[in-house]
Amino acid sequence: MSSSSRKHVVRVKILGEEYSIRSEAPPEHTRAVAAYVDHAIREVMSSGNVVETQRASILAALQITGELFRARESAESLDEAMRGLAADMKRLLPPSKREAAPAG
């Protein structure tokens, strides 16, 4: 975060509670994130297994973090596959073009 970035203050509601969020992200992004968190907590609560909002919030945070970890693993796998493909493609180039090609 650079100090020259403009911060936005966005009011959002999560489980009926209003929060003021200060962020460098665009307001639409902050609202979408808050809506996602609200939905995740409500999903946990609607399962019938959890009634307390604090407990539901922790379980929702664990679910969201699990999604994040799976997305990162997927991105890393894709990145690795792309690097392998780039190396394969580089070998197919004529020798004079191989040095000019980005390594990846």
C-alpha positions in Angstrom: 0.0 0.0 0.0 1.5 3.3 -1.0 0.7 6.4 0.9 -0.2 8.2 -2.4 -3.1 5.8 -3.0 -6.6 7.2 -2.4 -8.5 5.5 0.4 -12.2 5.0 0.2 -14.5 4.7 3.1 -17.4 2.4 2.4 -20.3 1.5 4.6 -21.4 -2.1 4.4 -23.7 -4.4 6.3 -22.8 -7.9 7.5 -25.5 -9.8 9.4 -27.4 -6.5 9.8 -24.5 -4.7 11.4 -23.1 -1.7 9.7 -19.4 -1.3 9.3 -17.3 1.5 7.8 -14.4 0.0 5.8 -11.4 2.1 4.8 -9.7 0.6 1.8 -7.7 1.5 -1.3 -9.9 -0.9 -3.3 -12.7 0.5 -5.4 -15.9 0.8 -3.3 -17.7 -1.7 -5.6 -15.0 -4.3 -4.7 -15.3 -3.6 -1.0 -19.1 -4.0 -1.2 -18.8 -7.2 -3.2 -16.3 -8.7 -0.6 -18.6 -7.7 2.3 -21.6 -9.3 0.5 -19.6 -12.4 0.0 -18.7 -12.6 3.7 -22.3 -11.9 4.7 -23.5 -14.7 2.4 -20.9 -17.1 3.7 -21.9 -16.5 7.3 -25.6 -16.8 6.6 -24.9 -20.1 4.7 -23.2 -21.5 7.8 -26.0 -20.2 10.1 -28.7 -21.7 7.8 -27.1 -25.1 8.0 -28.8 -25.4 11.4 -25.6 -26.6 13.1 -24.4 -23.2 14.3 -26.5 -20.5 15.9 -23.9 -18.1 17.4 -22.8 -15.4 15.0 -19.2 -15.5 16.3 -18.9 -19.2 15.7 -20.6 -18.9 12.3 -18.2 -16.1 11.4 -15.2 -18.2 12.3 -16.5 -21.2 10.3 -17.2 -18.9 7.3 -13.7 -17.5 7.5 -12.3 -21.0 7.5 -14.4 -21.9 4.4 -13.4 -18.7 2.6 -9.7 -19.3 3.5 -10.0 -22.8 2.1 -11.3 -21.4 -1.1 -8.4 -19.0 -1.2 -5.9 -21.8 -0.6 -7.4 -23.9 -3.4 -7.4 -20.9 -5.8 -3.8 -20.3 -5.0 -2.9 -23.9 -5.6 -4.7 -23.9 -8.9 -3.0 -20.6 -10.0 0.4 -22.1 -9.0 -0.3 -25.3 -11.0 -1.4 -23.2 -14.0 1.7 -21.0 -13.7 3.9 -24.1 -13.6 2.2 -25.6 -16.6 2.6 -22.3 -18.5 6.3 -22.2 -17.7 6.7 -25.7 -18.9 4.8 -24.9 -22.1 7.0 -21.8 -22.7 10.1 -23.8 -22.2 8.8 -26.4 -24.7 7.9 -23.6 -27.2 11.3 -22.0 -26.8 13.0 -25.3 -27.8 11.0 -25.2 -31.0 12.3 -21.8 -32.0 15.3 -21.5 -34.3 18.6 -21.1 -32.3 18.9 -17.4 -33.3 15.5 -16.6 -31.8 15.9 -18.6 -28.5 18.0 -16.0 -26.8 15.6 -13.2 -27.6 12.6 -15.2 -26.2 11.6 -14.4 -22.6 12.6 -17.1 -20.2 9.3 -17.2 -18.3 
